[in-house]
Structures are given as C-alpha cells and as structure tokens.
Amino acid sequence: MWSNSRCIAVGDVVILWMTREDIQPIVVTPGKELNGRYGVYRHSDLVGVSYGSKISSRNGKGFIHALRPTPELWTLALPHRTQILYHADISYISMWLGIKPGSAVAEAGTGSGSFSHSIARTVGPTGRLFSFEFHEQRANKAREEFARHGMNEFVVLQHRNVCKDGFGLQNEVDSVFLDLPAPWEAVASAKQALRKDRIGRICCFSPCMEQVLRTVSALNELGFTGQTPTPFENFASNPDYFVHPFLVGRAGVTMYETLTKPHDICSAPMQTVEDAASRLRDIETRKEQRRLKQIEAAARDKKRKRVEGGEGEQSNDHSKRTKVAQLGGESLPELDFFGSPSGNSSSIQQERGPHTNTISPKASEERYIVSKPFGEVRGHTSYLTFAMLVPSTCDSTRSKELTGAQPMGTNSASLRNQRNAGFSDCCDSRGGETLAFLQAGR
C-alpha cells in the first residue's frame, strides 16, 4: 500500500496537512499547483522532499506539511462519496472480528473505502478482502483508488447487490462486515460465505435501533450466537486448533453503541503564584481605570447638556464633579493578590515566609500539554452488532489430527497432557460433553 520510499516521487499519493480541518490528498504531478489559503504550492516542489517535511508557499506567507498516507490519515482526507467509518469504530470492529494478517474478510458496502483501507493494511498481502458495492459509480471510483494505492493484489472489489444476489462465496472467509441499509437481508448469504471449520464472526454497522432489532432477529433465526469469554478462549482465538462447539461460551447477540468524545489538545505555560497575582492586579487596575473614565465621560455629557439647555446645576451633579476632581490627580493604588494596597505587601510576604520566592524564573517558561473536550461534538456514531457462527457438528477426524499434531520443538506427550488437563472437566474419554457442561450451555 502506497509508497515505502523515504522521499516523495512523481506519482506518489501525499497527504497535505494545512490545518486540522483542512487535510487534502494529492497525486504528485509535475506542472500542477495547489492553491491554498495562504499561498500557492507547486507539485514539483514536493519531489525529492522527505515525508513529514514542512513546505513553504511561493509567497512565503504560508506552509503545509507533506505526510505519508496511512489508513488513519486517509480516513480524514478521503473524498466522501458516502458516510464513512472512523477509527473509533474501525479499531473496535477489527478487534472483535479477530482480523489479523492472513485473514479472509468479506465487506458489504464499500462506500468511500475508509474501512477497506484499514482492513487491507491489517490482512496484508497474505490475506484477502472481498469488498462489495451495489452502486456502480461508487464501485468504479473505489476500484480506481485501490489500484492507485497498490491494493489490487489482495483486495477483490465487485459491483454486486449482496442482499439480492448474495456474496457468491462458499466457506471462504473468516469474518463478515455488513454496512448496509438492511443488513438482515444479507445475513443468510453471509452465513454461507463463512468458513465451517472454525468459528465465524460477523459485525453489522447500523445507525438506528430499528435496524439493530431486525438484524438481531435474523441472526438468532439463522443460528448465530453471542460471544463471552470462557476458560477455553485461548483455544478459540487460535485457528490452528479445532474447538468443539460446546466449549465456546453461549450468550445472546452482542450490541455496542459507539460514542466519541474528542479532546482539544494544546500547550499551555505553567504559571507561578506570583504570575497569577500580577495578572489579577493588572485586571483590577484596568477595571478601576475604565470605571473612572466612564464617570468622567458622564460628567462631560451632563455639563454639555447643561450649557446647551440652560439647565440649573444640581447638587448631586456638583458632588460627582467634585469627587472626580479629587480623584483626577491621585494615582491608583496597586492591588496585591489578596486585594489590599501594595504598601502592605511586605507584611504579607513576611507571613508567607521566604520560601515563596525560591521559584526559578525558568518555571514560568515551562509548558505542559493539556486537553479539554470540545464544547459541541456528535457523540453517537453507530450501533455495532456482533455475533459468531459456531460449527454445528464436530469433525472427529479433524479433531484427532489436531490433537495428535505436534508443533515444532514441542514434546507430543507433554502437549497431550496439557490438553487433557484443560479439557478433563468438560469432556469424557470419548470426546463428548459432560452433563454439567451441557447444562451450562443451555
């Protein structure tokens, strides 16, 4: 996926970071220019520059950063053809579906390709991603992007309506992801696409609760179950070992609501007590000056009206003018941190003690990374419905072969002893389930 070289070359996809809200992808083409808010940037200026470099505009008033594409950055910069999945959802889906290098995944609803790029990076060249999109124009756009990003070798994109025509896959994929308006119509074909020799997992992305209810009903009718941690989870998570169906925890279909709470991060200086006190004194001084100016302005207005209108002098006006005249020649008292005149600051300092002045002046120059949540943010993103398909019958031949298989560097006798110790509470000598475990499964 994308370029692995250190420097930018002609034809590379580059993510241009202008601001946090303005991130644009470009294909480096000599002769083209990008018109930004603070200047013009030529594509030819990017050739030979290392990824992550700071590029100045032609007029020198602006700059951008040229970044190497990643699925995370591509999600923020891609051209939106549909609503997309962000990494708050993608990371959780990948974890629950158990997607890893070499996995085979089926995706219904390619859309803008945000989820596809992340899963393609996870499965890698040894895996396979089957992606289906019912909208022909969106499918063609996504196919062009996959080819330009070097994903054609392990991503198979088809223009297909899986709700009506199915996936066209039989016993081929390890997990299925459905991002459809009516995912319950594709559950039956998803069951056919899942492998039957191991636990298959499915996830449905739905923005509305009504979709979740109909999807859960379809999953229950077709034999899907939920997933709960069991003492045998280490066996279930390893596809190289066969797991008997009754050794997997039985539960209802699991649903999660994805919520986001992003934070605004900034670098703030560390203020000392003296800095805070000085700032408060400045604020109080400015407030007092502003109040006196307002009094003087009001007195001038009244004097002007009295001269123009022939109004008589009023006693309260005379008292105010007298007070203003008295305060006009006086200097404003400087307030300390506690609001008292600066003349008493020495006594307050003696009460505090000499240790208050031991703070190094460099402390005010230190800066710390702080964060706070945004004031307005869309918290709800989706409902994620997870279920798994447990093999309905136990292949005794497959089970015996795996039980007798010996990993490299492991003694077969000790391996059998470890397995017998782990399964002795649940299986009898014939490999069947005990009555206690059957009751627990019910």
Residue pairs with C-beta under 8 A, 6 or more apart in sequence:
1 69
1 117
1 120
1 121
1 149
1 150
1 151
2 12
2 13
2 68
2 69
2 149
2 150
3 9
3 12
3 13
3 68
5 12
6 50
6 51
7 48
7 49
7 50
7 51
8 14
8 28
8 46
8 47
8 48
8 49
8 50
8 51
8 66
9 28
9 47
9 48
10 28
10 29
10 30
10 47
11 27
11 28
11 29
12 27
12 28
13 25
13 26
13 27
13 28
13 69
13 148
13 149
14 25
14 26
14 27
14 28
14 46
14 51
14 66
14 67
14 68
14 69
15 23
15 24
15 25
15 66
15 67
15 68
15 69
15 73
15 74
15 77
16 23
16 24
16 25
16 26
16 34
16 41
16 64
16 65
16 66
16 67
17 23
17 64
17 65
17 66
17 67
18 24
18 36
18 37
18 64
22 37
23 73
23 76
23 77
24 34
24 77
25 69
25 74
25 77
25 78
26 32
26 34
26 43
27 148
28 43
28 46
28 47
29 43
30 43
30 44
30 47
31 43
31 44
32 42
32 43
33 40
33 41
33 42
33 43
34 40
34 41
34 42
34 43
36 57
36 62
36 64
37 62
38 57
38 59
38 61
38 62
38 63
39 56
39 57
39 58
39 59
39 60
39 61
39 62
40 57
40 58
40 59
41 55
41 57
41 58
41 64
42 58
45 55
46 55
46 66
49 55
49 66
51 66
51 67
51 68
52 65
52 66
52 67
52 68
53 65
53 66
54 63
54 64
54 65
55 63
55 64
55 65
55 66
56 62
56 63
57 63
57 64
67 73
69 149
71 87
71 90
71 114
71 117
71 118
71 120
71 121
72 87
74 114
74 117
75 84
75 85
75 86
75 87
75 90
75 114
75 117
75 118
78 84
78 112
78 113
78 114
79 112
80 112
81 111
81 112
81 138
81 141
82 111
82 112
82 138
83 111
84 111
84 112
84 114
84 115
85 93
85 114
85 115
85 179
85 205
85 382
86 114
86 260
86 381
87 118
88 258
88 260
88 381
89 205
89 258
89 381
89 382
89 384
90 114
90 115
90 118
90 119
92 256
92 258
92 384
93 115
93 177
93 203
93 205
93 384
94 118
94 119
94 122
96 201
96 203
96 227
96 384
96 386
97 105
97 174
97 175
97 177
97 201
97 202
97 203
97 386
98 174
98 175
98 201
98 237
99 105
99 119
99 122
99 123
99 174
99 175
100 122
100 123
101 122
101 123
101 124
101 126
101 127
102 123
102 124
102 126
102 127
103 122
103 123
103 127
103 174
103 175
104 123
104 127
104 128
104 129
104 130
104 172
104 173
104 174
104 195
105 119
105 123
105 127
105 128
105 129
105 130
105 173
105 174
105 175
105 176
105 177
106 129
106 130
106 131
106 132
106 167
106 169
106 172
106 173
106 175
106 176
106 177
106 190
106 193
107 115
107 116
107 119
107 129
107 130
107 131
107 132
107 176
107 177
107 179
108 132
108 162
108 167
108 176
108 177
108 178
108 179
108 180
108 183
108 186
108 190
109 132
109 133
109 178
109 179
109 180
109 205
110 116
110 131
110 132
110 133
110 138
110 139
110 142
110 157
111 133
111 138
111 142
111 179
112 138
112 142
113 142
113 145
113 146
115 177
115 179
116 129
116 131
116 142
116 146
116 151
116 155
117 149
117 151
119 129
119 177
120 129
120 146
120 151
120 154
120 155
123 129
123 154
124 154
125 153
125 154
126 154
127 154
128 154
128 155
128 156
128 173
129 154
129 155
129 156
130 156
130 158
130 167
130 169
130 172
130 173
130 193
131 142
131 155
131 156
131 157
131 158
132 157
132 158
132 159
132 160
132 162
132 167
133 139
133 142
133 157
133 158
133 159
133 160
134 159
134 160
134 161
134 162
134 163
135 159
136 159
139 157
139 158
139 159
140 159
142 157
143 157
146 152
146 155
146 157
158 168
160 167
160 168
162 180
162 186
162 189
163 180
163 182
163 185
163 186
164 185
166 186
166 188
166 189
166 192
167 186
167 189
167 190
167 192
167 193
169 192
169 193
170 192
170 193
171 192
171 193
171 194
171 195
171 196
172 193
172 195
173 193
173 194
173 195
173 200
174 194
174 195
174 198
174 200
174 201
174 239
175 194
175 200
175 201
175 202
175 203
176 190
176 193
176 194
176 200
176 201
176 202
176 203
177 202
177 203
177 204
177 205
178 186
178 187
178 190
178 202
178 203
178 204
178 205
179 205
180 186
180 204
181 211
182 211
182 214
183 204
183 205
183 206
183 211
183 215
184 211
184 214
184 215
184 217
184 218
185 218
187 202
187 215
187 218
187 219
187 222
187 224
188 218
188 222
190 202
191 200
191 222
191 223
191 224
191 389
194 200
194 202
194 389
196 391
197 242
197 391
197 395
197 398
198 239
198 242
198 243
198 391
199 236
199 243
199 248
199 388
199 389
199 390
199 391
200 388
200 389
201 227
201 386
201 387
201 388
201 389
202 219
202 224
202 386
202 387
202 388
202 389
203 384
203 385
203 386
204 211
204 212
204 215
204 384
204 385
205 382
205 383
205 384
206 212
206 215
206 382
206 383
206 385
207 382
207 383
208 383
209 383
211 383
212 255
212 383
212 385
215 385
216 253
216 255
216 385
219 253
219 385
219 387
220 253
223 389
223 392
224 253
224 387
224 388
224 389
225 250
225 251
225 252
225 253
225 387
225 388
225 389
225 390
226 250
226 251
226 252
226 253
226 254
226 386
226 387
226 388
227 248
227 249
227 251
227 254
227 386
227 387
227 388
228 249
228 250
228 251
229 249
230 236
230 247
230 248
230 249
231 422
232 243
232 247
232 248
232 422
232 426
235 241
235 243
235 247
235 422
236 243
236 247
236 248
240 402
241 402
242 395
242 398
242 399
242 402
244 394
244 399
244 427
244 431
244 433
245 390
245 391
245 392
245 393
245 394
246 426
246 433
246 437
246 438
246 441
247 423
247 426
248 388
248 390
250 441
253 385
253 386
253 387
254 385
254 386
254 387
255 383
255 384
255 385
255 386
256 383
256 384
256 386
257 380
257 382
257 383
257 384
258 380
258 381
258 382
258 383
258 384
259 379
259 380
259 381
260 377
260 378
260 379
260 381
261 373
261 377
261 379
262 373
262 374
262 377
263 371
263 372
263 373
263 374
264 371
264 372
264 373
264 374
265 369
265 370
265 371
266 369
266 370
266 371
267 367
267 368
267 369
267 370
268 367
268 368
268 370
269 364
269 365
269 366
269 367
269 368
270 363
270 364
270 366
270 367
270 368
271 279
271 364
272 359
272 363
272 364
273 337
273 356
273 359
274 356
274 359
275 364
276 337
277 336
277 337
280 335
280 337
281 334
281 335
281 336
281 337
284 335
284 339
285 332
285 334
285 335
288 332
289 332
292 324
292 327
295 320
295 324
296 324
296 328
298 320
299 317
299 320
299 321
299 324
302 317
303 321
305 311
306 312
306 313
306 317
333 341
333 342
334 341
334 342
335 341
335 342
336 342
336 344
336 345
336 348
338 348
340 348
349 356
394 431
396 431
399 431
403 416
403 419
404 412
406 412
406 415
407 415
425 434
425 437
426 433
426 434
426 437
427 433
427 434
428 434
433 441
